[in-house]
């Protein structure tokens, strides 16, 4: 899948999860998946803010 770094990290992450066949939001909260995608997103030139990782993990308090 081509990673779109023009959109914020959490939205790009959800698109990536969807392309991998992950349908449950609960399954997207997996830290290993977030870190794997974060590495790919950064390699493509995307910038990640700390709060975006918290949003992707589903944290309720930022």
C-alpha positions, 0 to 999 in steps of 0.5 A: 500500500502507498502511504499518504503522508499528506494526511495526519498520522492517525488518519493515515494509520487507520487507512493502512490498517483498513488496507491490511484487513483490520476492521475492529477499532480495538485491533488498531490499538496494538502498539506493535502495529502503530510502531510498524506504521510509524516507521513506514510513515517516517521513512516516507517523509511523514512527521509524527507528533507525540499526541498523534501516537496517543490518538492512534492508540485510542488514549482517552486523555491527551 
